[in-house]
Amino acid sequence: MDLTTFFNLLTIIGVLFLVMIVGFFCRKRGIINDVSSNRMSKLIIEVGQPALIIGSLAGKQFSWELLREALVYLCIGFLLHPLMSLIGLMFGRIFPDFEERKLSVFALTFTNAAFIGFPILAAVFPTNGVFYGSFFIIGFHVYMWTFGIWLLSRGRDDIKLTPKKAIINFGTIPCMIGLGLYLLKAVLPMPALLLDCCTYLGNLCMPISVLITGALIATQDLRAILKSPRLYIFNAVKLIGLPIIVCLIAKLVTLGFSNSYELVMFCTVISALPSASTVAMLAELYHIKPGYAAQAVGSSSLFSVATLPLLYFIGDFVAKL
C-alpha cells in the first residue's frame, strides 16, 4: 500500500468532514436556509460542475495514449451503473415502503462521483484521477436521466422519461465540450484564460456542495438517524456491501490486465462514495418522501468518513491478489 496516497485520502476526508460540520452549524445559525441552499445547489449544478468537467478535460496535455486510457473509464461509467442498479434492486426489496424502496435503489445506484468524488479521486490518483472521473460521469448522467427517472416515475403519471433529458443535461454537455476542447489541443493550444476561468469556477464545487450536505444533515433529527435500523441497513449495503461486491467483480474482470490494480481501485473508490446529492434534490422536486431522501444522503455522507478508509484497505488488498 502507498502510505502517502492513503494519508492524502485521510486528509481529504478530514477536510470534507470539517467543511460538512461548518455547513451543519451554518444551517443551525440561519446562515444557510432553504432558499440559499437551493440557489447554491443550482450554482453548482449549472455553473460549478460544468466548469469543473470542462477544466479537467481541457486542462490535460493531449496524447492519444491518455485518450485511450480515458475511454476505458468512459466504458466503466456505462457498465458500473447498471451493475450497481442491479445490486440496488436486489437489496431494495428489504424496504417494505414502495416510495422508500425507489429512493433507496436510486441512492444505492448513484454516488456523489463529482462533488465529493473528484477530490477523493485526486487524492488516490494524483496525476489523472479527475480526468478519468470526468469520463466516468458521462455514464452517470446518461444512466441517471434514463434508469433513474424511470425508477422515480414508477407509480407516477407526472414524471416523464425523455430521450432529450438523457442526452442534453448539465453533465453530458460539459463532457462533450471538454472532450472537444481536449481533442482540439492536438492541433491548437488552449488559451490559459479559459482554463483558469474553468479552474476557479470548478473549485467552487467541493466546498459549496459539502456545505450544502452539512446543512442538509442539520435539517434532520440526528437522533432519529442514529436510531433508525433502516438507515443502518441502507448504509451497510451502500458503503460496505456494494463496494466490496464491485471490488471483487472488478478484480475478476481485470485479471491479466496490466493496469488491473488501478482499475480495481478506481471501481472500489467510486462505488464506496456516499449517495449523490441529486437524490435529495429530485425527491424534493417530485415530492417523493424528501425527508427520507435527505436522511439517506446525509447519513451516507456522514458515515462515509469512516467507511472510505476501510474500503481503500480492502480495495488495495484485493487489487494486489
N, C-alpha and C positions, 0 to 999 in steps of 0.2 A: 504494500500500500504506500502511495505517495503521501507522506505526512504533511508536506507543505500544502498540497491540494486539500487534504482533509481539514487542516486548520483554517485555510481560506474559506472553506464551506462553513465551518463553525462560526467564523467571523461574520459572514454574510447573514447567516441565520440569526445570529445575535443582534445584528443591526436591524434586520426585519422585525424582530420581536420588540426591540425598543421603540421603533417607529410605530408599531402597532399599539403599544402602550400609550404613546403620545396621542394617537388617534382616539383611543378609548377615553382619555381624560378631556380631549378637545370636545368630544360629544357630550360628556358629562357636564362640562362648563358652558355649553351652548355655543362654543366657537364654531363647531360643525353642527348643522341641523339638517333636516330633510331636504330643504331647498339647496343648500350649498353642497351637500353630498351628491345630489342628483346632478347639479351643474358640473361638479368636479369629475363625476363619472363620465359625463358627456365629453368633457375636455380631454380626458384620457383616451376614450374610445375613438373620438373623431379627430383628434389632433396629435396627442402624445404617442399612441400606439402606431398610427401610420408613419409618423416621423421616425420612430424607433426602428420599424421594419425597413423603411427606405434607407435610413442611415447605415444600418447594419449590413445591408446587402451592397449598397453602392459604395460603401467605405472600404470594402476589401479590395486588395490588389488582385486584378484579374489573372486567372490561369485556368486552362482547360482542365487540369488535374483537380483543382479545387472545386470547379463546377461539377465535375463527375462525382466527387465525394458528396457535394451538397445535394445532388439528385437522389442519392441513397437516402438521405434524411427526409426528402420530399416523399419518397415511397414509404418510409416508416410512418409518416404522418397519415397516409391513406390506409395503411394496414393496421396500425396500432389502435386507432379509434374504433374500428369495427370489433377488434378483439376485446377492448375494454367495455364496449357496449354489450357484447355477448356475456361477459362476466357479470356486468351490472344487471342484465336481465335475469340471470340465474339467481343472483343474491337478492334482487329486488322482490322476489316472491315472499321473503320473510316479513315484509311490511304489509300488514293487513289493509291499511287505508289506501285506497286507489290513488288519491292525489299525492300522498307522501311517497308512494311507490314510484310514480312517474318522476317526481323530483329527485328521489334517491338514485334512480338509474341515470338520470341526467347528470347529477353531481358526481357519480362514480365514473362516468364516461369522460367528462371534460375537466381537465386540470387547469390551474392558473399558469398556463405554459408561457405566457408573455410577461405579465406584470411582475410576478414573483419568479417565474421560471427563468427568464433571461439573466437576472443577477446570479441565480444558482448555477446555471449553465456556464456563465462566465467564470465562476469560481472553480468548477470541476474541469472545464475545458477552456483554459485561459486564452488560447490562440483563436479558436474558431467556434466556440460554444454558441454565441449569439447568432453568428452567421448561419450555422446549421439549424438553430432553433427557428430562425426566420423562414426557412424552407419547410420545417416541420409543421408550423402553424397554418400553412396553406390548407393542409388536410383537416386541421382543427376547424377552420372556418367553414369549409365546404361541408363537412360532416355535421357541424352544429346547425347549419341552416337547412339541412335535409333531414337526417335522422333526428336531430334534437327537436326541431319544430314538429316533425311527425309525432314524436313521443309526447310533447306537451299538448298536441292537438287531439289526442285520444279522448273521446268522450266530450269533445267540444266542437261546436259548429263555427265559432267566431275566430279560430286560429287557422290560418291558411298557409299551406306549404307551397311556395312558388319557385320555379327554376331561377327566376331573376334574383331572389334572395340568396340562392346558393352560389351564384356567380359574382354578383355585384354587392359587396358589403365592405365594411371598413377594415377587413383583414385581407381579403383576396386582392383588392385593387392596389393597395400599397405594395403587396408582394409582387404583383406584376410590374408596377412602376420601378420598384427597387431592382428586380431582375433585369428589366430593360436597361436601366442605367448601368448595372454591373456589366452587362454584355457590351454596352457602348464603350466601356473602358478599354476594351480590346483594341479600339481604334482611336478613341478620343479621350483626353484627360478630363477628369471630373472637376468642376470648379470647387475650390476649397470653401467658398462662401456657402454654397448649397449644402455641402456635407456638414459644416459647422452648425448651420441652422438646424438641420435634422438632428444632430447630436444634442444640442441644447434642449430642443423640444422633447426628444426621446428620453432625456434624463429626468423629465417630469414623471414618467410612468411609475417607477418604483416607489418614491416617497408618497406621492398622492394616492396611488392605489392601495398601499398598505395603511396609510392614514384612514382611508375610507373603510378598509376592513376592520381596523380597530374601532372606528365609530360604529360600524355595523354590530360588532360584538356588544358594544355599550347599550344598544337598543334592546338587547335581550336580557333575560334574567339569568345571570351566571349560575346561580344555584340550580335553576331548572335544567340548564345544560349539563352541569356536573352530576345531576341526579337522574338524568334520562337514560334508561337502558338502551332505547332505540338509537340514540346518538352514539353511544359507545359501540354498539354493533356496527352502525354505519361507518364509523371512523376506523374500527378494526379492519373492516373489509377494504375501505378506501385507502388507508395509509399503510397497511401492512400486508393484508392478504392479496389484494390485487397486484401491487408492485412485485411481490415475490413470484406470483404466477407469471407475470410478464417477464421478469428476470430469467426464470427457468426456460420459458419458451424461447426467448431471445438467444439464450445460450445454445439451445438445441438447434435452432435455425442457422446460427452463425458458426457452427463447428467447422473448423478448417479454414475460416476466413482469416486473412492476415490482420485485419482490424477488428477481430471479434471482441477484444476487450473494450474498445471504445464504443462499439455498437451496443453491447450488453449494458455498459454503464449509462449510456445515453437513455436507453429504453427504461432502465430501472429508475433513474433520477426523474425523468419526465413523468413517469406514471406514479411516482411517490409524492408529487406535489399536491397541495391542497386543492379543493374544488374551485372551479372558475367562479369569479365574482359575477359573471354573466348569469349564473344560475339564479341568484337572488334578484338580479335586475329583471330578468324575464318573468320570474314568479310574481313580482310586484306588478309588472306591466299587464300580465294576463290574469291576475288575481287567483293564483294557484297557491294557496297556503304560504304567503310570503314570510310569515313568522317561522315556519319550519325550514324554509329555504335559507333564511338568514342564520338560523341555528346551525344548519348543516355546513354552510360556507364558513361561518365564524369559528365553529368548533374545529373543523378540519384545518383551518389556518393556525389556530392556537396549538392543537396537538401536533402538527407537523414540525414544530420547533424541536420536539423530542424524537419524532419518528424518522425524520430525514437523515440524521447522522447514522441511525441504526440501519436504514436501508442502504446507505452508502457502504457500510461494512459488509452487509450481505451481498450487495452487487459486486463489490470488489472480490469477495471470496469466490462467488460463483463464476465470475468472469475469468478468474485465473485457473479454474479447474481444467 
